[in-house]
Structures are given as C-alpha cells and as structure tokens.
C-alpha cells in the first residue's frame, strides 16, 4: 500500500480570514486516505474541535518566535507545502521549502 502524502497548510485554521478559511476547508475535506495534513493554529484564539487526520501545530505567545518555529516544523514534516499568504511568510521559510 502506498504511504500517505504529508501536506503542510501554512494558515491558522482557527482564525477567520479568507486564506485561513481556505486552509481550514482543505484540512476538513481533503481525502484522509491519501493525505496527512499539518497546519498551524494560534493558542490565544478559540480552539476548534480536532479534525481527524490533521496535526495542528499550536503557536503561542510570543508569536514572532513560535510562528517561525511552527513553520519550520511544518516544512520539515511535509512533502508539499501550501502558503496561501506567502507575502507574510519570511523569505528563509520560502527558501527552506524549496528543499
């Protein structure tokens, strides 16, 4: 049997804006038999119910540090990375994601 493909969604699934809602929808509705999803959430915002097949990396204050650590962890775990708002993503994360 083929192993699952790991996908990193670089959006906060518990924050409401267009890019993050897009990541939440992908996390909920992607075929979990073929994909395992990794994503981010902010610890100070309302928590969501767990989604089966989705690993959530919780970022806590200070956000400047923990978000960068969460992004690096997500990049290292994934086969495919999705950056819905890459303008806000630091350049070294985008460079690291190419490898």
BELKADA-V361672 format. One record per residue. N is the residue number from 0. RES is the residue in one letter. D_LAST is the distance of its C-alpha to the last C-alpha in Angstrom with 2 decimals. Layout:
<<N & RES & D_LAST> <N & RES & D_LAST>>
This chain:
<<0 & X & 26.03> <1 & X & 22.48> <2 & X & 20.28> <3 & X & 19.29> <4 & X & 16.06> <5 & X & 14.67> <6 & X & 14.46> <7 & X & 13.98> <8 & X & 16.57> <9 & X & 16.35> <10 & X & 20.12> <11 & X & 23.06> <12 & X & 24.97> <13 & X & 28.18> <14 & X & 28.50> <15 & X & 30.28> <16 & X & 28.94> <17 & X & 27.76> <18 & X & 23.98> <19 & X & 24.43> <20 & X & 27.04> <21 & X & 24.73> <22 & X & 22.20> <23 & X & 25.25> <24 & X & 26.53> <25 & X & 23.34> <26 & X & 23.27> <27 & X & 26.95> <28 & X & 27.25> <29 & X & 24.18> <30 & X & 25.18> <31 & X & 24.66> <32 & X & 25.44> <33 & X & 22.22> <34 & X & 19.86> <35 & X & 19.41> <36 & X & 18.76> <37 & X & 17.56> <38 & X & 18.83> <39 & X & 20.42> <40 & X & 24.11> <41 & X & 26.29> <42 & X & 28.78> <43 & X & 31.67> <44 & X & 31.79> <45 & X & 33.55> <46 & X & 31.89> <47 & X & 31.39> <48 & X & 32.50> <49 & X & 29.84> <50 & X & 28.18> <51 & X & 27.97> <52 & X & 24.51> <53 & X & 22.85> <54 & X & 21.52> <55 & X & 22.22> <56 & X & 20.85> <57 & X & 23.93> <58 & X & 23.64> <59 & X & 26.86> <60 & X & 28.53> <61 & X & 27.53> <62 & X & 25.04> <63 & X & 23.33> <64 & X & 22.04> <65 & X & 21.71> <66 & X & 19.80> <67 & X & 17.08> <68 & X & 17.11> <69 & X & 17.14> <70 & X & 14.13> <71 & X & 12.09> <72 & X & 13.70> <73 & X & 13.03> <74 & X & 9.26> <75 & X & 9.41> <76 & X & 11.94> <77 & X & 10.76> <78 & X & 9.80> <79 & X & 10.58> <80 & X & 10.91> <81 & X & 14.09> <82 & X & 15.01> <83 & X & 18.72> <84 & X & 19.51> <85 & X & 16.57> <86 & X & 19.24> <87 & X & 19.79> <88 & X & 16.19> <89 & X & 15.52> <90 & X & 13.53> <91 & X & 11.43> <92 & X & 10.37> <93 & X & 9.48> <94 & X & 7.56> <95 & X & 5.72> <96 & X & 5.37> <97 & X & 3.79> <98 & X & 0.00>>
